[in-house]
Amino acid sequence: MTSSSDILHGKVLIAYDQLANVILLNRMLRTAGSTGAINTGHNHG
């Protein structure tokens, strides 16, 4: 069974075209206790 610790320490890749949304989701994951978020944002401006 997957534990909360496994989920919080799992790796998450955030890829989105709006940098503000990438930052927001990254902050939300960190607030929830996640330590494995990697983000990439490409703004088409």
C-alpha positions in Angstrom: 0.0 0.0 0.0 1.2 3.5 -0.8 1.8 5.7 2.2 1.5 9.5 2.5 5.3 9.7 2.8 5.7 7.9 -0.6 3.3 10.3 -2.2 4.9 13.4 -0.8 8.4 12.3 -1.7 7.4 11.1 -5.2 8.6 13.0 -8.3 6.2 15.3 -10.1 7.0 17.1 -13.4 5.0 20.2 -13.9 4.9 21.3 -17.5 2.6 24.1 -18.6 2.6 27.1 -21.0 1.7 29.7 -18.4 4.6 30.3 -16.0 2.2 31.8 -13.3 0.3 28.4 -13.2 3.6 26.5 -12.9 4.6 28.6 -10.0 1.2 28.3 -8.4 1.1 24.5 -8.6 4.6 24.2 -7.4 3.8 26.4 -4.3 0.7 24.3 -3.7 2.6 21.1 -3.8 5.3 22.5 -1.5 2.7 23.7 1.0 1.2 20.2 1.0 4.6 18.8 1.9 5.8 17.6 -1.5 9.6 17.6 -2.0 9.9 16.2 -5.5 8.3 18.8 -7.7 10.3 19.7 -10.8 8.8 22.4 -13.0 9.3 23.7 -16.5 7.4 26.5 -18.0 7.4 27.8 -21.5 5.7 31.1 -22.1 4.6 31.7 -25.6 4.1 35.4 -24.7 
